[in-house]
Amino acid sequence: MKYENNWESLNSRPVPEWFADAKFGIFIHWGVYSVPAYTRKGDYAEWYLQQLNERDDTKAFHKKAFGSKTYEDLAADFKAELFDAEQWAQLFQKSGAKYMNIVSKHHDGYCLYKSDYAWNWNSVDVGAHRDFLAELKQALEKTDVRFGVYHSVYEWFNPLYLKDPEEYALKHLHPMLKELITKYEPATLFTDGEWDHPSSTWHSTEFLQWLYNESPVKDYIVPNDRWGKETRGKLGGNFTTEYGMINGENTSIDDVVLDRPFEECRGIGRSFGLNRIETTEDYLSAKELIEMLCSLVSKGGNFLLNIGPAADGTIPVIMEERLLQIGDWLRVNGDAIYGTRIYTKKTQNGVYYTKKGETVFAIINRFPFGEVTLNEVEYSPAIKARLLSHPAEIETQNDGGKLKLVFPAIDPEEVKCSHLYAIELTR
């Protein structure tokens, strides 16, 4: 099918099935802003350049830490001397993630790859003198984690953008995006920074028509919905939320349209880029992250969990630990997550439902002891229930027409996971 240069046609393209099956991805915010790795608690550290131009506290920190150096001078300190693409790839594999998005360019315009459109403002020309996209893509080919990219559509201080955003889109953004897609063939394209102008200014439909009809990734790429100030949650590929937000407003994830794949992105802490002043109190626990994953998947969504590596190329240990904890849980309970679809749009406190074919999964957020009634499952004597984490036999009972599960005494030391527990229901 050939897609036309209009939203009606482009929106008819289905989101590739692999994305709906994947459920869990890794976001990576890493760049020059990882050198200062600083912002107020609760803010985004990757916005350091903007904050440096607007905030007295950021200016004071910068002077104390870097003296007379400009933000541009910090690119030379983005050396990534401990970066190991193979190590990153193996960590992502162990986390259970099925895809990742690395920030190829954020709003400061600095690229993590060699670009003809960012001369001397990319990681090959200045700083580490390495093409991080190429190294990471190559390393991921040895895993089953798909390589994807984030790309900011605008650049805060690009002279052409400040002069004429539409001319910038046609002469800079589009050629740069096509270069990126053609060179690295990503499975995902997470655009951002679109909010100041409508999609017509960005000529978004024109680019997406090329992406869907002519690009080397036309059959499998998953773009998102950030193509203009009117598009989030309405137009594009998968719909995106961020720290529980959509269209710039606080929302519940339940408000997302559920008949199209969506993806919630957030950091383990409150920032995407590394913020060194965050403490353990600012980071979500393994249980909170796993429960967030289960909640999102039960609603038909994916969870894109961000990490913010340090400028030296290391991933902070607390972030690594959280990813490994999620991976440990998914190795036991992955059947209740990967490849599943919405079972019900109704919710039950402490229980998350998914389905795969005729099989239903109920994921409970407490240890399996005593009994639990599954309010969204009609009782049938033919239903058999089993934990994915323990071979104990589970008794099923009729509780007013709903399925009640009665657990035997189970030794916690024998259960293969913690935090949440998936139960498979078959007939």
ABEGO torsion letter per residue (X at the ends): XBBBBBAAAAAABBBBAAAAAAGBBBBBBBEAAAAAGBBBBGBBAAAAAAAAAABAAAAAAAAAAAEABBAAAAAAABAGAABBAAAAAAAAAAAGBABBBBBABBAAGBBABBBAABBGABAAABEAGBBAAAAAAAAAAABABBBBBBBBABBAABAAAAABAAAAAAAAAAAAAAAAAAAAGBABBBBBGAAABBAAAAGAAAAAAAAAAABAAAAABBBBABAEAAABGABEBBBBBBGGBBGGBBBBAAABBAABBBBBBBBABABABBBAABBAAABBBAAAAAAAAAAAAAAGBBBBBBBBBBAAGBBBAAAAAAAAAAAAAAAAAAAAABGBBBABABBBBGBBBBBBEABBBBBBABBBBEBBBBAABBBBAABBBBBAABABBBBBBBBGGBBBBBBBBBBAAABABBGBBBBBBBX
